[in-house]
Amino acid sequence: MSNNAAIVELSQTANKFRSSVVLQAENKYIDVKSILGLFTTLVGTHSYELHVHGPDAEEAKKELAAVFAKHNLNVKVVE
């Protein structure tokens, strides 16, 4: 994915929450709050797993899932 808008939006959305937000792509784990981490990972057509843990995790999962869907990224939110 060379979609800079998606990367910026994901990072900004993740940073609104106190929960930790980690994206798993194959065997790599990326902090979604880190734009640099996303740039180096969101390439190609992987499927991703989103791990969210913390006090506002449910809300964060909902908002982030919506951002992934909006940008046609295949993500599975891990409960």
Residue pairs with C-beta under 8 A, 6 or more apart in sequence:
1 7
1 42
1 43
1 44
1 71
1 73
2 43
3 42
3 71
5 71
6 42
6 67
6 70
6 71
6 73
7 35
7 38
7 39
7 42
8 35
9 67
9 70
9 71
10 32
10 38
10 64
10 67
10 68
11 32
11 33
11 34
11 35
11 38
13 60
13 63
13 64
13 67
14 21
14 32
14 33
14 60
14 64
15 33
16 60
16 63
17 52
17 54
17 56
17 57
17 59
17 60
17 63
18 54
18 55
18 56
19 52
19 53
19 54
19 55
19 56
19 57
19 60
20 31
20 51
20 52
20 53
20 54
21 31
21 32
21 33
21 50
21 51
21 52
21 60
21 64
22 29
22 30
22 31
22 32
22 50
22 51
22 52
23 29
23 30
23 32
23 38
23 41
23 48
23 49
23 50
23 51
23 75
24 30
24 48
24 49
24 50
24 51
25 41
25 42
25 46
25 48
26 46
28 41
30 37
30 38
30 40
30 41
31 37
32 38
32 50
32 64
42 73
45 74
46 74
47 74
47 75
47 76
48 68
48 73
48 74
48 75
48 76
49 75
49 76
49 77
49 78
50 61
50 64
50 65
50 68
50 75
50 76
50 77
50 78
51 78
52 60
52 61
52 64
52 77
54 60
61 77
64 77
65 75
65 77
68 74
68 75
